[in-house]
Amino acid sequence: MSTTPLFDAVARRADLGDDAGAPAPGSRDGTGTPAAVAGHPVAVDQLALVEAVAGALTRAVVDAVAAEVERIAREGFVRA
């Protein structure tokens, strides 16, 4: 199982079918996924690739935020 809420929700949805519950605000499928993203089906054999790409993007964003927070702590100011 993945370690992100999005992928866990996708896995649960695959286990439960499309009736996973009431939609969250701004989503159409109850997973919290925005409707614009939820509207794109992914074949089962492509889920691993989608998860790997999303994981890599998530790690890159988290690393960039961590680096910026460290810079702010070190330099003592936020860039405009």
Secondary structure, 3 states (H helix, E strand, C coil): CCCCHHHHHHHHHHHHCCCCCCCCCCECCCCCCEHHHHCCCCCHHHHHHHHHHHHHHHHHHHHHHHHHHHHHHHHCCCCC
